[in-house]
Amino acid sequence: MKIEKNTIGLVLILIMVASTFAFTITQKQDYFYREEEGKGLPMQRILSYMSEPQKTLAISNGFTIIYFNYTSPYDEVKSYLEALARDYYVYVIESYSTERYLRVESLKGSREIKDPNINQTIDVLCQIMINRPIDCVLREIG
């Protein structure tokens, strides 16, 4: 009788462990499926496109979305925004265009600039971003 209780206990423990792994695998597949559908947050922070459900989800999770049209791949503002995306809660949606344009959106609102320079870009980011870059603090001190 004692062997049967131990066996039953062991089988129940194995079922619990197996169900934990099965749940993890199914949830991971669901997450990637939603990302493919355009409903989950993208893994990359520098993009060429973001769907409306992704934008809504990103903003509601505290991210700032920056749309930037650039005219040269060696643009100073483009380089700054890409560096910002690596260190902050930022998605940069870039596209090559004949006209430079910047739009920033977050829970604090949105702002737009035509033909932005680096100083204008930092000013707008300081006003709109929730998790402000160090450049904003340095400007306040100096």
PyMOL commands that set and color helices and strands:
alter all, ss='L'
color gray80, all
select helices_A, chain A and resi 2-37+52-60+76-87+118-128+134-141
alter helices_A, ss='H'
color red, helices_A
select strands_A, chain A and resi 46-47+64-70+90-96+101-106+109-114
alter strands_A, ss='S'
color yellow, strands_A
deselect
rebuild
show_as cartoon
